[in-house]
Amino acid sequence: MVCIPCIVIPVLLWVYKRFLEPIIYPLISPFISRFWRSAVKEPPHKPCAVREYTHIY
């Protein structure tokens, strides 16, 4: 027997992706992009030094 959340959660996700996301996403995307840009403005990380191995084991 399959548990109820194993059936209900995928069905709810399918309903959201199929029907609700096309309606909701255009409404919230301007707000998400505004917050996303402010979070991305962090300074870039320095690249790590690469070790060079001369021996083959």
N, CA, C and O atoms as CSV, one atom per row, in Angstrom:
chain,resi,resn,atom,element,x,y,z
A,1,MET,N,N,0.852,-1.189,0.000
A,1,MET,CA,C,0.000,0.000,0.000
A,1,MET,C,C,0.896,1.250,0.000
A,1,MET,O,O,1.879,1.319,0.738
A,2,VAL,N,N,0.554,2.194,-0.805
A,2,VAL,CA,C,1.339,3.422,-0.929
A,2,VAL,C,C,0.788,4.461,0.031
A,2,VAL,O,O,-0.424,4.604,0.192
A,3,CYS,N,N,1.701,5.179,0.664
A,3,CYS,CA,C,1.249,6.196,1.611
A,3,CYS,C,C,0.568,7.351,0.868
A,3,CYS,O,O,0.840,7.598,-0.307
A,4,ILE,N,N,-0.300,8.033,1.559
A,4,ILE,CA,C,-1.081,9.117,0.958
A,4,ILE,C,C,-0.190,10.262,0.450
A,4,ILE,O,O,-0.414,10.737,-0.663
A,5,PRO,N,N,0.817,10.730,1.221
A,5,PRO,CA,C,1.660,11.811,0.679
A,5,PRO,C,C,2.402,11.430,-0.596
A,5,PRO,O,O,2.708,12.299,-1.412
A,6,CYS,N,N,2.693,10.155,-0.779
A,6,CYS,CA,C,3.388,9.723,-2.000
A,6,CYS,C,C,2.498,9.863,-3.229
A,6,CYS,O,O,3.001,9.897,-4.352
A,7,ILE,N,N,1.220,9.944,-3.040
A,7,ILE,CA,C,0.284,10.145,-4.140
A,7,ILE,C,C,-0.120,11.611,-4.239
A,7,ILE,O,O,-0.171,12.169,-5.335
A,8,VAL,N,N,-0.401,12.222,-3.122
A,8,VAL,CA,C,-0.952,13.582,-3.109
A,8,VAL,C,C,0.086,14.621,-3.533
A,8,VAL,O,O,-0.232,15.515,-4.317
A,9,ILE,N,N,1.314,14.523,-3.034
A,9,ILE,CA,C,2.331,15.537,-3.335
A,9,ILE,C,C,2.653,15.590,-4.831
A,9,ILE,O,O,2.668,16.684,-5.395
A,10,PRO,N,N,2.908,14.469,-5.494
A,10,PRO,CA,C,3.144,14.571,-6.952
A,10,PRO,C,C,1.947,15.118,-7.730
A,10,PRO,O,O,2.126,15.844,-8.708
A,11,VAL,N,N,0.742,14.778,-7.309
A,11,VAL,CA,C,-0.441,15.301,-7.996
A,11,VAL,C,C,-0.546,16.807,-7.797
A,11,VAL,O,O,-0.844,17.536,-8.744
A,12,LEU,N,N,-0.307,17.278,-6.587
A,12,LEU,CA,C,-0.355,18.721,-6.336
A,12,LEU,C,C,0.740,19.460,-7.105
A,12,LEU,O,O,0.503,20.551,-7.623
A,13,LEU,N,N,1.926,18.879,-7.183
A,13,LEU,CA,C,2.989,19.504,-7.964
A,13,LEU,C,C,2.640,19.557,-9.446
A,13,LEU,O,O,2.926,20.548,-10.117
A,14,TRP,N,N,2.026,18.500,-9.955
A,14,TRP,CA,C,1.614,18.493,-11.354
A,14,TRP,C,C,0.557,19.564,-11.621
A,14,TRP,O,O,0.625,20.268,-12.628
A,15,VAL,N,N,-0.419,19.688,-10.718
A,15,VAL,CA,C,-1.471,20.704,-10.879
A,15,VAL,C,C,-0.854,22.095,-10.843
A,15,VAL,O,O,-1.227,22.964,-11.631
A,16,TYR,N,N,0.090,22.307,-9.931
A,16,TYR,CA,C,0.738,23.617,-9.858
A,16,TYR,C,C,1.494,23.919,-11.152
A,16,TYR,O,O,1.304,24.982,-11.744
A,17,LYS,N,N,2.348,22.994,-11.596
A,17,LYS,CA,C,3.145,23.239,-12.799
A,17,LYS,C,C,2.286,23.375,-14.047
A,17,LYS,O,O,2.615,24.155,-14.941
A,18,ARG,N,N,1.214,22.645,-14.118
A,18,ARG,CA,C,0.384,22.627,-15.320
A,18,ARG,C,C,-0.560,23.829,-15.393
A,18,ARG,O,O,-0.710,24.429,-16.457
A,19,PHE,N,N,-1.197,24.187,-14.275
A,19,PHE,CA,C,-2.268,25.180,-14.308
A,19,PHE,C,C,-1.962,26.468,-13.544
A,19,PHE,O,O,-2.270,27.559,-14.024
A,20,LEU,N,N,-1.366,26.352,-12.374
A,20,LEU,CA,C,-1.197,27.544,-11.545
A,20,LEU,C,C,0.044,28.357,-11.877
A,20,LEU,O,O,0.003,29.586,-11.832
A,21,GLU,N,N,1.141,27.698,-12.208
A,21,GLU,CA,C,2.368,28.434,-12.493
A,21,GLU,C,C,2.229,29.394,-13.669
A,21,GLU,O,O,2.728,30.515,-13.570
A,22,PRO,N,N,1.584,29.027,-14.777
A,22,PRO,CA,C,1.432,30.002,-15.865
A,22,PRO,C,C,0.646,31.251,-15.466
A,22,PRO,O,O,0.807,32.302,-16.087
A,23,ILE,N,N,-0.191,31.153,-14.451
A,23,ILE,CA,C,-0.957,32.310,-13.989
A,23,ILE,C,C,-0.174,33.101,-12.944
A,23,ILE,O,O,-0.154,34.331,-12.981
A,24,ILE,N,N,0.463,32.403,-12.020
A,24,ILE,CA,C,1.125,33.053,-10.886
A,24,ILE,C,C,2.489,33.624,-11.265
A,24,ILE,O,O,2.843,34.715,-10.818
A,25,TYR,N,N,3.258,32.908,-12.080
A,25,TYR,CA,C,4.631,33.323,-12.363
A,25,TYR,C,C,4.746,34.718,-12.980
A,25,TYR,O,O,5.603,35.485,-12.542
A,26,PRO,N,N,3.932,35.087,-13.972
A,26,PRO,CA,C,4.056,36.457,-14.501
A,26,PRO,C,C,3.763,37.540,-13.464
A,26,PRO,O,O,4.255,38.662,-13.585
A,27,LEU,N,N,2.979,37.218,-12.465
A,27,LEU,CA,C,2.672,38.203,-11.430
A,27,LEU,C,C,3.809,38.390,-10.439
A,27,LEU,O,O,4.047,39.504,-9.972
A,28,ILE,N,N,4.521,37.302,-10.111
A,28,ILE,CA,C,5.559,37.406,-9.089
A,28,ILE,C,C,6.965,37.534,-9.660
A,28,ILE,O,O,7.891,37.838,-8.909
A,29,SER,N,N,7.162,37.314,-10.960
A,29,SER,CA,C,8.506,37.359,-11.523
A,29,SER,C,C,9.183,38.730,-11.386
A,29,SER,O,O,10.394,38.761,-11.169
A,30,PRO,N,N,8.481,39.861,-11.498
A,30,PRO,CA,C,9.187,41.139,-11.285
A,30,PRO,C,C,9.748,41.272,-9.873
A,30,PRO,O,O,10.836,41.820,-9.692
A,31,PHE,N,N,9.037,40.789,-8.889
A,31,PHE,CA,C,9.516,40.866,-7.510
A,31,PHE,C,C,10.691,39.918,-7.281
A,31,PHE,O,O,11.647,40.261,-6.585
A,32,ILE,N,N,10.614,38.736,-7.863
A,32,ILE,CA,C,11.696,37.763,-7.709
A,32,ILE,C,C,12.963,38.284,-8.371
A,32,ILE,O,O,14.046,38.179,-7.796
A,33,SER,N,N,12.845,38.839,-9.558
A,33,SER,CA,C,14.031,39.337,-10.249
A,33,SER,C,C,14.642,40.525,-9.511
A,33,SER,O,O,15.860,40.699,-9.535
A,34,ARG,N,N,13.837,41.327,-8.870
A,34,ARG,CA,C,14.364,42.455,-8.105
A,34,ARG,C,C,15.185,41.960,-6.916
A,34,ARG,O,O,16.269,42.482,-6.657
A,35,PHE,N,N,14.683,40.960,-6.191
A,35,PHE,CA,C,15.417,40.422,-5.053
A,35,PHE,C,C,16.620,39.594,-5.507
A,35,PHE,O,O,17.649,39.579,-4.831
A,36,TRP,N,N,16.500,38.913,-6.636
A,36,TRP,CA,C,17.579,38.078,-7.126
A,36,TRP,C,C,18.780,38.920,-7.536
A,36,TRP,O,O,19.922,38.544,-7.270
A,37,ARG,N,N,18.533,40.046,-8.178
A,37,ARG,CA,C,19.639,40.922,-8.587
A,37,ARG,C,C,20.388,41.458,-7.387
A,37,ARG,O,O,21.614,41.556,-7.431
A,38,SER,N,N,19.691,41.811,-6.311
A,38,SER,CA,C,20.375,42.344,-5.137
A,38,SER,C,C,21.179,41.266,-4.437
A,38,SER,O,O,22.195,41.571,-3.811
A,39,ALA,N,N,20.754,40.011,-4.524
A,39,ALA,CA,C,21.488,38.922,-3.890
A,39,ALA,C,C,22.708,38.520,-4.713
A,39,ALA,O,O,23.673,37.994,-4.157
A,40,VAL,N,N,22.686,38.753,-6.015
A,40,VAL,CA,C,23.767,38.325,-6.884
A,40,VAL,C,C,24.924,39.320,-6.884
A,40,VAL,O,O,25.993,38.980,-7.390
A,41,LYS,N,N,24.774,40.500,-6.357
A,41,LYS,CA,C,25.794,41.540,-6.428
A,41,LYS,C,C,26.965,41.308,-5.476
A,41,LYS,O,O,27.741,42.232,-5.232
A,42,GLU,N,N,27.111,40.114,-4.940
A,42,GLU,CA,C,28.252,39.818,-4.084
A,42,GLU,C,C,29.520,39.775,-4.934
A,42,GLU,O,O,29.452,39.476,-6.126
A,43,PRO,N,N,30.678,40.071,-4.334
A,43,PRO,CA,C,31.914,40.024,-5.119
A,43,PRO,C,C,32.234,38.588,-5.531
A,43,PRO,O,O,31.932,37.650,-4.793
A,44,PRO,N,N,32.835,38.414,-6.691
A,44,PRO,CA,C,33.158,37.048,-7.145
A,44,PRO,C,C,34.255,36.436,-6.282
A,44,PRO,O,O,35.088,37.145,-5.717
A,45,HIS,N,N,34.242,35.132,-6.191
A,45,HIS,CA,C,35.249,34.428,-5.413
A,45,HIS,C,C,36.547,34.323,-6.207
A,45,HIS,O,O,36.537,34.282,-7.437
A,46,LYS,N,N,37.661,34.281,-5.482
A,46,LYS,CA,C,38.947,34.114,-6.145
A,46,LYS,C,C,39.103,32.659,-6.562
A,46,LYS,O,O,38.663,31.758,-5.847
A,47,PRO,N,N,39.714,32.427,-7.691
A,47,PRO,CA,C,39.891,31.035,-8.120
A,47,PRO,C,C,40.883,30.307,-7.220
A,47,PRO,O,O,41.827,30.906,-6.704
A,48,CYS,N,N,40.664,29.053,-7.045
A,48,CYS,CA,C,41.543,28.233,-6.224
A,48,CYS,C,C,42.795,27.866,-7.010
A,48,CYS,O,O,42.775,27.741,-8.235
A,49,ALA,N,N,43.877,27.699,-6.271
A,49,ALA,CA,C,45.114,27.261,-6.910
A,49,ALA,C,C,44.982,25.787,-7.286
A,49,ALA,O,O,44.443,24.986,-6.523
A,50,VAL,N,N,45.469,25.450,-8.447
A,50,VAL,CA,C,45.375,24.081,-8.934
A,50,VAL,C,C,46.684,23.370,-8.630
A,50,VAL,O,O,47.765,23.860,-8.958
A,51,ARG,N,N,46.573,22.216,-8.003
A,51,ARG,CA,C,47.776,21.432,-7.717
A,51,ARG,C,C,48.176,20.656,-8.961
A,51,ARG,O,O,47.331,20.102,-9.663
A,52,GLU,N,N,49.444,20.625,-9.215
A,52,GLU,CA,C,49.944,19.841,-10.331
A,52,GLU,C,C,50.708,18.651,-9.777
A,52,GLU,O,O,51.686,18.809,-9.047
A,53,TYR,N,N,50.261,17.492,-10.124
A,53,TYR,CA,C,50.922,16.274,-9.672
A,53,TYR,C,C,51.865,15.797,-10.773
A,53,TYR,O,O,51.492,15.691,-11.941
A,54,THR,N,N,53.102,15.515,-10.356
A,54,THR,CA,C,54.077,15.057,-11.340
A,54,THR,C,C,54.239,13.550,-11.335
A,54,THR,O,O,54.769,12.987,-12.293
A,55,HIS,N,N,53.795,12.882,-10.280
A,55,HIS,CA,C,53.952,11.441,-10.180
A,55,HIS,C,C,52.645,10.760,-10.549
A,55,HIS,O,O,51.555,11.232,-10.226
A,56,ILE,N,N,52.790,9.644,-11.232
A,56,ILE,CA,C,51.623,8.833,-11.546
A,56,ILE,C,C,51.675,7.611,-10.646
A,56,ILE,O,O,52.679,6.900,-10.610
A,57,TYR,N,N,50.619,7.376,-9.936
A,57,TYR,CA,C,50.586,6.245,-8.995
A,57,TYR,C,C,49.777,5.131,-9.533
A,57,TYR,O,O,49.637,4.098,-8.880
